Amino acid sequence: MNARTSDAARTRARMVDRLRTQGIRDEKVLSAMAQVPRHQFVEEGLAYSAYDDTALPIGFQQTISQPFVVARMIELLRAGRELGRTLEIGAGCGYQAAVLSKIAVEVYAVERIRPLLDRARENLRPLRLPNVRLKHADGSVGLPEAAPFDTIIVAAAAIGVPQALKDQLAPGGRLMIPVGAADQRLLLIERQGNVFKESWCEAVRFVPLLTGTE
């Protein structure tokens, strides 16, 4: 391990310690966060801030979510169950897909901006994650050809929950999505047969969920 890699590992360990103090209790989530080199998913000039608890720009008016939000969303989705087959809406730079790959059986990550998806592929390639599949597609309609999913996690804020995403949840599945415009909160949806139970969680700040591809 060279000095730079060693420094990143120490900084990442401090990030995990901070997540514990912020209330993250799921050891599987903390272990996944400890394994993924977040600095490899941001611009080189921002690498010094990669393990700070802040969102960072990744181009195309998109951001990489702050570590606490990534950990908290996954922790809420896991709570008492496994993630199973997982769909991520808004792959961005690929970071969250990498974290999910350490916990989920399969990860399907959808991104509507092709150059950003290409960057995610580049970022993920060195990690050699066989259970991650990337797709250029409109995330607001999910990924019907691979449905149903045990878990759906959305990394962009919707005004309302797209029906397509609810339809693609397997029985017993969970969907986590930020909802709102100026004021956003995480919404956890659990499918129980044809009934969808909703639970509101933390206030957050995400870029908007847009339709179409580019």
C-alpha positions as CSV (number, residue, x, y, z in Angstrom):
1,M,0.0,0.0,0.0
2,N,1.6,3.3,-1.0
3,A,1.4,6.5,1.1
4,R,-1.5,8.0,-0.9
5,T,-3.6,4.8,-0.6
6,S,-2.7,4.6,3.1
7,D,-3.8,8.2,3.7
8,A,-7.1,7.6,1.9
9,A,-7.7,4.4,3.9
10,R,-7.2,6.4,7.2
11,T,-9.4,9.2,6.0
12,R,-12.1,6.7,5.0
13,A,-11.9,5.0,8.5
14,R,-12.4,8.5,10.1
15,M,-15.5,8.9,7.8
16,V,-16.9,5.6,9.1
17,D,-16.2,6.6,12.7
18,R,-18.1,9.9,12.0
19,L,-21.0,7.9,10.5
20,R,-21.2,5.9,13.8
21,T,-21.4,9.1,15.8
22,Q,-24.1,10.4,13.5
23,G,-26.2,7.4,14.4
24,I,-25.5,4.8,11.6
25,R,-25.7,1.4,13.4
26,D,-25.9,-1.1,10.6
27,E,-22.4,-2.7,10.5
28,K,-22.9,-4.1,7.0
29,V,-23.5,-0.6,5.8
30,L,-20.5,0.8,7.6
31,S,-18.4,-2.0,6.3
32,A,-19.5,-1.2,2.7
33,M,-18.7,2.4,3.2
34,A,-15.3,1.5,4.5
35,Q,-14.5,-0.6,1.4
36,V,-15.3,1.9,-1.3
37,P,-12.7,4.5,-2.2
38,R,-14.9,7.6,-2.5
39,H,-12.0,9.7,-3.7
40,Q,-11.9,7.8,-6.9
41,F,-15.4,8.9,-7.8
42,V,-14.8,12.7,-7.7
43,E,-12.6,15.1,-9.7
44,E,-9.0,14.9,-8.7
45,G,-9.1,18.5,-7.5
46,L,-11.9,17.6,-5.0
47,A,-10.3,14.4,-3.8
48,Y,-9.2,16.1,-0.6
49,S,-12.9,16.7,0.3
50,A,-14.1,13.2,-0.7
51,Y,-14.6,11.9,2.8
52,D,-16.1,15.1,4.2
53,D,-19.8,14.9,5.0
54,T,-20.8,17.0,2.1
55,A,-22.3,16.6,-1.4
56,L,-19.8,17.3,-4.2
57,P,-20.3,18.4,-7.8
58,I,-19.6,15.7,-10.4
59,G,-20.5,17.7,-13.5
60,F,-23.7,18.0,-15.6
61,Q,-25.4,19.9,-12.7
62,Q,-25.3,16.6,-10.6
63,T,-23.7,15.8,-7.3
64,I,-22.4,12.8,-5.3
65,S,-24.5,12.6,-2.2
66,Q,-22.9,13.2,1.2
67,P,-21.8,10.0,2.9
68,F,-24.3,10.2,5.7
69,V,-27.3,10.3,3.3
70,V,-25.9,7.3,1.3
71,A,-25.5,5.3,4.5
72,R,-28.8,6.4,6.0
73,M,-30.8,5.6,3.0
74,I,-29.3,2.1,2.7
75,E,-29.7,1.5,6.4
76,L,-33.4,2.3,6.3
77,L,-33.8,0.1,3.3
78,R,-32.1,-2.8,5.0
79,A,-33.6,-2.6,8.4
80,G,-34.4,-6.3,9.3
81,R,-34.0,-7.6,5.8
82,E,-31.5,-8.1,2.9
83,L,-31.5,-5.7,-0.1
84,G,-31.7,-8.6,-2.7
85,R,-32.1,-7.4,-6.3
86,T,-31.6,-3.6,-6.2
87,L,-32.4,-0.8,-8.6
88,E,-30.6,2.5,-8.3
89,I,-32.2,5.5,-10.1
90,G,-29.5,8.1,-10.8
91,A,-26.2,6.3,-10.9
92,G,-24.3,9.5,-11.2
93,C,-20.6,8.9,-10.8
94,G,-21.1,5.3,-9.7
95,Y,-20.3,5.6,-6.0
96,Q,-23.6,4.5,-4.5
97,A,-23.7,1.6,-6.9
98,A,-20.3,0.5,-5.6
99,V,-21.5,0.7,-2.0
100,L,-24.7,-1.2,-2.8
101,S,-22.6,-3.9,-4.6
102,K,-21.1,-4.8,-1.2
103,I,-24.5,-5.5,0.3
104,A,-27.0,-6.4,-2.5
105,V,-27.2,-9.6,-4.5
106,E,-27.5,-7.6,-7.8
107,V,-27.4,-3.9,-8.5
108,Y,-29.0,-2.4,-11.6
109,A,-28.0,1.3,-11.8
110,V,-29.8,3.6,-14.3
111,E,-28.5,7.0,-15.4
112,R,-30.2,9.4,-17.9
113,I,-27.1,11.4,-18.8
114,R,-24.9,9.3,-21.1
115,P,-21.6,11.1,-20.5
116,L,-22.1,10.7,-16.7
117,L,-22.9,7.0,-17.2
118,D,-19.7,6.6,-19.2
119,R,-17.8,8.2,-16.3
120,A,-19.4,5.9,-13.8
121,R,-18.3,2.9,-15.9
122,E,-14.7,4.3,-15.8
123,N,-14.9,4.8,-12.1
124,L,-16.2,1.3,-11.4
125,R,-14.0,-0.6,-13.8
126,P,-10.9,-0.8,-11.5
127,L,-13.2,-2.2,-8.7
128,R,-14.3,-5.2,-10.8
129,L,-17.8,-5.6,-9.4
130,P,-19.4,-8.5,-11.1
131,N,-22.9,-7.8,-9.6
132,V,-23.3,-4.2,-11.0
133,R,-25.0,-3.5,-14.3
134,L,-25.3,0.0,-15.7
135,K,-27.9,1.2,-18.1
136,H,-28.5,4.5,-20.0
137,A,-32.3,5.0,-19.4
138,D,-35.0,7.3,-18.0
139,G,-35.0,6.4,-14.4
140,S,-38.5,7.8,-13.8
141,V,-39.9,4.7,-15.6
142,G,-37.6,2.3,-13.7
143,L,-36.2,-0.7,-15.5
144,P,-39.2,-2.9,-16.4
145,E,-37.1,-5.5,-18.3
146,A,-35.3,-6.4,-15.1
147,A,-38.2,-6.0,-12.6
148,P,-39.3,-6.9,-10.0
149,F,-36.8,-5.5,-7.5
150,D,-36.6,-6.2,-3.8
151,T,-35.1,-2.7,-3.3
152,I,-35.3,0.6,-5.3
153,I,-33.2,3.6,-4.2
154,V,-33.7,6.9,-6.0
155,A,-30.9,9.5,-5.9
156,A,-33.0,12.5,-7.2
157,A,-36.0,14.3,-5.8
158,A,-39.5,13.7,-7.3
159,I,-42.6,15.8,-6.8
160,G,-44.6,12.6,-6.6
161,V,-43.7,9.0,-6.5
162,P,-43.6,7.5,-10.1
163,Q,-46.2,4.7,-10.3
164,A,-43.8,2.7,-12.5
165,L,-41.4,2.4,-9.6
166,K,-44.1,1.2,-7.2
167,D,-45.2,-1.3,-9.8
168,Q,-41.7,-2.7,-10.1
169,L,-41.4,-3.5,-6.4
170,A,-41.5,-7.1,-5.5
171,P,-43.9,-8.2,-2.7
172,G,-42.2,-7.2,0.5
173,G,-40.0,-4.8,-1.4
174,R,-38.9,-1.3,-0.3
175,L,-38.5,1.9,-2.2
176,M,-36.6,4.9,-0.9
177,I,-37.2,8.2,-2.7
178,P,-36.6,11.9,-1.8
179,V,-39.9,13.8,-2.3
180,G,-40.5,17.5,-2.6
181,A,-39.3,20.7,-4.3
182,A,-37.9,23.3,-2.0
183,D,-38.5,21.2,1.1
184,Q,-37.5,17.6,0.5
185,R,-37.9,14.5,2.8
186,L,-37.0,10.9,2.3
187,L,-40.0,8.7,1.8
188,L,-39.8,4.9,2.5
189,I,-42.4,2.8,0.8
190,E,-42.9,-0.8,1.7
191,R,-45.0,-3.1,-0.6
192,Q,-47.3,-5.5,1.3
193,G,-49.3,-7.3,-1.4
194,N,-51.1,-4.5,-3.3
195,V,-50.8,-2.1,-0.3
196,F,-48.0,0.5,-0.1
197,K,-47.1,1.6,3.4
198,E,-45.4,5.0,3.5
199,S,-43.0,6.3,6.2
200,W,-41.5,9.8,6.1
201,C,-37.8,10.1,7.2
202,E,-35.1,12.8,7.2
203,A,-35.1,16.1,5.5
204,V,-32.6,16.0,2.5
205,R,-31.5,18.0,-0.5
206,F,-31.2,16.3,-3.9
207,V,-31.2,17.4,-7.5
208,P,-34.6,17.0,-9.2
209,L,-35.7,13.7,-10.8
210,L,-36.0,14.5,-14.5
211,T,-37.6,12.5,-17.3
212,G,-36.1,11.5,-20.7
213,T,-32.4,10.9,-21.6
214,E,-29.5,13.0,-22.9
